[in-house]
Amino acid sequence: MTAEGFLEGRRLQMARGVLLQCIMGGYPPARFYGSDDGDLALNADPQQIHRLPWSSQPRALAICDADELSGESSRLSTRGQLKEVIARYAARGLAPVVATELEFFVFAPNTDPTQPFQPPLGLDGRREDGHSAFSVSSNNGLRPFFNEVYACMAALGLPRDTFMHEMGVSQFEINLLHGDPLLLADQTFLFKHLLKEVALKHGLTVVCMAKPLAHTPGSSMHIHQSLVESASGRNVFSDEAGEPTAMFRHFIGGLQAGMADFTALFAPNVNSYQRLCHPYASPNNACWSHDNRAAGLRIPASSPVARRVENRLPGADANPYLAIAASLAAGLHGIENELEPTPAIQGEFAVPDSLSLPCTLHAALERLKRSQLAKELFGNEFVEGYVASKTMELTSFFDEITPWERRVLAAQA
């Protein structure tokens, strides 16, 4: 909308069905979002209005809440779902603290989607071959791009902790500073948007697919979570002696109880399971461990004041609002019901059937559709609408025949 209209407080409205629009652009039947497909009001968060530093024209972006015209948050809004989970913690005198680690690939333009992605040409005229993991000189060929990324992050008020080259070819990771879950979800969303826009200016393509390259590690969005007392700021996962508390155990127990039901929220696309079914530090399980990257729930080595739980299931393709909401809601479910986790695992281990997770989008959607826990935490309308939209995407995928099928199966008798 125009700046004048925005500053005058003109109300921006949008059809409810847009919140269930699938990634191909279509919509599930109207019964999933109200047969009239009435309007929602988009109400800008005053703390999330940003001048876009990469735009040559004066433009701004406002992150909005999707609210019913009667005033309450729409149950179809993932940002609204996260705010509701945070409010449930606040009612218990608790405040979640989260941080996200986002991995992504930087590629050359890919004009033919039937061809694999390629890393961009470096300053030396060569393409990276995958030997630059954690190298201090690994991004020299992309320095102009990253310099503008850093400048735009500063302009948008996005504090960064660490930035590094990851294990994949032209794969990178950023760790955002821990803080309020809603703020971190907003920052993760803004950062992904920023990456893609700045990349286009530099003739590059940023890809946040979970698994864009075969035989290469995928991209995750690990979520670190702790809880503090709202009044004192004390980490309730550690007691005065620095030992783990019952609340810490119950939080893990809740995550273990919810991860299988919520896999479709953490891994929302067909490609998500390419990452999980070829686990390369991408565990598809609900086991927990102290500092073991093979576990879906890892307790990083830290001081008692920083004790936290890392959920390693979500991919870079996950909706940050929904992934954080689902992870925190599962933890709260464990606290409210005093759920005890299984024993921690260490070293190499076999995943028990009870802690294995769905390994296809179809299986994950079937699990979510049957989940009473998901419906209790997020409401029937959201769960049914989400499943309907994702089922359309899955059907669209099955409408195509892949090169593997033509190459391998055509010659079979």
N, C-alpha and C positions, 0 to 999 in steps of 0.2 A: 504494500500500500504506500501511498505517498507519505513523506515526512510530515506534511501539514495535517493530513488525516490522522496520523498516529498521535501527533502532539495535541490535537484537539480532543483526543480520547474517543475517537470514532470506534465503535465496536466492530471487530472482525469476526465473522461467523463462517462456519464450515459444516458441511454435511457430516453426520455421525459416521456414515459408512466409510469415510476417508481413513478413519483410524484402523480399519480392517482391510485396506487396500493391499493386495498382494504385490510381490516384487515385480511381476510382469505387468501390473497396472490394472488388473481386473478386480472384481469384488465378489465375495460369497453372496448367497441369497440374502435378501433384505431382512428376513426374519432374524438374522444374527445381530442386526444393529437397529432394529425397530422398523416395522414395515413402512412407516411414513418417511423414513430417512430424514428426520428433522435435523435442525441445526444445533451445533455446539457453539459456544463463545470461546474464542481464543484470547486469553488474558495474559498479557506480557508480564513476566517476572521482572520487577524493577531492577534487580541485581544482575540480570542477564540480558542487557541491551548493549550491543557492541558495534562500534564502527568497524567495518571490515578493512583491515590495513592492506590487503592484497588487491583491492578493487581500485581501478583507475578512476572510476566514477564514485562520488560520495554515496556510499550505501551502508546500511546498518542491518543487523540481524537481531531479532528479539526471540528468545526462548519463551514459549507460552505454555500455560496450563490449558487443557481442553476441559471446559466446564459446561455442565448442562445449563440451559437458559434459566432454570430455577435456582442456580447458584452452586450446587454441589459438584464435586469433581466427577467427571465421567468415569464409569467403571472400565471403559475401553482404553483409557489413557494409561500408558506405562509409567509416565512421570507421576500421574496421580496415584498409581498403585504403590510406587516407591514412597511417596509422601505419607501414605496411609500406614505403611509398615513402620516408618520412622516415628509416627505419632503413637503407635502401639508401644514402642520402646519407651517413649517419653512418658507415657502413662504409668510405667513401672519405675520412673526415675532414672532411666538409662538412655545413653546416647551412643549409637554405633559410630565407629570410626573406620573408614575404609580407604584403600588405595588401589589403583588399577595399574597393571603392567600391560601395555599394549604393544604387540608386535605387528609389523607390516613389511611389505616388500615394495621396493622402488624399481620399476621396470621401464624399459623403452616403450614407446607407443605400440599398441597391439591392435592393428586395424583389421586383422583376420582372426576371429575367435576360434577358428579351427586349428590355429597354430599355437604352439606353447609360448608362454611369456619368455622374454629375454632380458637380462640385465642391461642397463644403458651403457653406452660407450663412455669410458673414463677419459680423463685428460690425456692419458697416454695413447688413446685410440683403441684400447682393448676393452673387452668385456670381462667383468669379474668372473672367476671360475669357482668360487666357493671356498677359498682358503683364507678368508679374511676375518673369521669369527673373532671378536673381541680385540681386533687389531686397532692400534691408535692411528694408523694411516689408512684404514679401510674405506673411509668415505671421502678421501681427497678429491676423487673425480666428481663427487656430488656436493662439494663444499658450497658453491653458490646457492644451490637449492636449500641446504641445511641452514645456511646463514639467514636466508629469508624466513625459514620455518621458525628459527629462534627469535627473530625480530618480531614476527607476527604473534608468537606466543606471548612475548612481553607486552605487546600492544593490547592483547586481549586479556591480560592478567592471568595467564596460565603458568603457574610456577612449575618448573621441571626439577626432578631430582637427578636421575641419571639418564643418559642416552648412550646407546652402544650398538655396535654391529652384532647381530645374532648369528646363529649357526647356518642359516640358509644363504643361498646366493642372493646378494643385494637385499638381505633381510635385516631389519633394525628393530630396536625396542626402546620405548620410553617408559620410565617409571614416574608417574605423577605423585606429588606429595600427598600424604594421607590427610584426611579431614572429613568433613560432613558428607554423608553418602549422596545427598542430592547435589551438592556442589561438585563432587567428583564425577557423578554421572553427567552433569552439564559440561564439565571440563573435558571428559572423554569424548562426548559427542562433538564439542567444538573442535577438539584437536583432530579428529578424523576428518571433519569438514575442511578444516584449515589445510591439512596435508594434501587432500585431493585438489583443492583450488590452487595452492602454491605449485604443486607438481605440474599442473596444466600450463602455468606461466613459464615453466622451465622446460617444456617439451618432454615431460616425464609422465608416467602413470603410477600412481600409488594404489596398491591392491590390499584390501583388508579381508580377502577370502581366508577361510580357515586353512585351506590346502591348495595354493595356486600352482605348485610344482610337484611333479612326481619325484619319488626318491629323495625328497628334501623335507626337513622338518616343517611343520605347519606353523601357523600364527595363533597365539593364544591371547586371552585377556584375563590373566590371573587376577583374582580379587582377594586382597588382604583385609581381614576383618578383626576388629576388637571391640570391646564394649567398655564404656567408662560411666561412672556415676555422673549424672547431670550436674549435681551441685558441686562436687569436689574435683571432678576430672580424674578420679582414681581408676586405673584399669582393674575391672572386676574379675578378670581372668587370673589374677595373681592375688594371693593373700598377703598379710603383713610380713610373713616370713619368706615371701617370694615363691611360694609353691602354687601349683595349679589349684583352682577352686572348683567346687561342685558346678558352678555356673559355666565354667570353661568346659567341663565334661558334657554337661547337658547341651551346650551349644553344638558341640561336635556330634552328639547323639542325634540332634535334630537334623543336622545336615545329612547324616547318614540315612535317616528315615525319609528325607525328601528328595535326595539327588536323583534317584531313578525316576520318580514321578515328574521331576522338573527338568529332565534332560533336554526335552524339546525347547525349553526356555533358554538353556545355556548353549545349546547346539541347534540353531533354528533352521539350518539349510541342509540340502542334500550333501553339499560339499563338506559340511561340518564333520561328517562321519568318515570322510577320507582321512582327516587328521586323527580322529579317535581310533580308527581301526588299524592304523599303522603307527602305534604309539611310539613316539620319539620324544620322551619327556612330556607326553600328552596322555596321561593315564585316564582310562575309561573305567574307573572304579570308584567306590565309596569307602575305600580303606583310608585309614589315617595313620600318620607316622610323624616322628620327630626328624625333620630335615631329610626326608627321602622323597626324591622327585618322581618316584614311581607310584606314589600314593596320590589319589585324587584330592585328599585333604592333607596338606603338609603343614607342620608346625615349624616355621623357620627358626634357626638358632638365633636367640635374642636374649636380652636382659628381661627380668620379670616385668618391668614396667612396659615393655614393648611386646609382651606375649600376644600372639595373634594366630588366626587360622587362615591359611591360604587355600582358597578354592581354585584348583587347577583345571577344572573341567571347561569353563567357558572359552570359546574361541574369539578371535578378533572380529568375527562377523556377528557376534551377539549384540543385541540391543543393551547398552549399558544400564539404562534405567531398569529394564526387566530382569537382567541377570543379577544386579545388585539386590533388587527387591526380592527375588526368589531365594537368593542365598541367605539374606538376613531374615526373611520370613521363616525359612526352615530352621535356622538357629533359634529363633524366638519360640517356635513350636517345641523345640527340645527343652528350652528353659521352662516354658509353661507346664510341660508334662513330665519334667524331670527325667528325660530319657537318658539312659546310660549308653555310651558308645561301646563298640567292640574293643577288644584289646588292641593296642597299637602294634603295628608291624614294622619290622626293620629288615634291611638287607634285601636279598632276592626273595620273592614270595609268590605263591599262587593265589589268585583272587577267588575267594569263596563265591559260590553261585549267589548267595544272599547279598553280596556287595558288588556284583557286576551290574553294568548299566546297559540300556538299550544301545545297539550298535548300528541302527539305521534310523532314518527320519520316520519311516512308517511305524517301526516298533515304538519309537519315542512318543509319537502322536497317539498311538493306541494306549500307551501307558498313561499319558496325560489325560486323555478323554475319560478313562476309567477312574481317575484319581479323586477320591473324596477329599483328600487333604488339599489338593490344588483348588478345588471348588470352595472349600471352607476359607482358604486364605485369600483367594483372588476373585471369587464369585463365579457363578455359573455363566453369566453373560460373557465375561472375559475369556474363560477357558473354552467355551463352545465357539466363540467368535474366532479366537486364535487358532484353534484346531481347524476350523472351516477354511480360514485363509491359507494356512500352511498346507492343507490337503490339496487346495487348488495348485499350489506351487509344485507339490510332489507329482500330481497328475500331469502337469505341464512337462516335468522332467521325463516322465515315462512315455510321453508322446514323441520323444526323439530317440533315434537309434545312434549309439555312440560309435566312434571309429574302432574301438576295441571289438565290439560285436561284429562289425563288418570284416575286420582284419582276421579275427580268430575263428568265428563261427561259420562264416560263409562257406568255407571249404569242408565243413563237417558233413558226414553222410546223414 
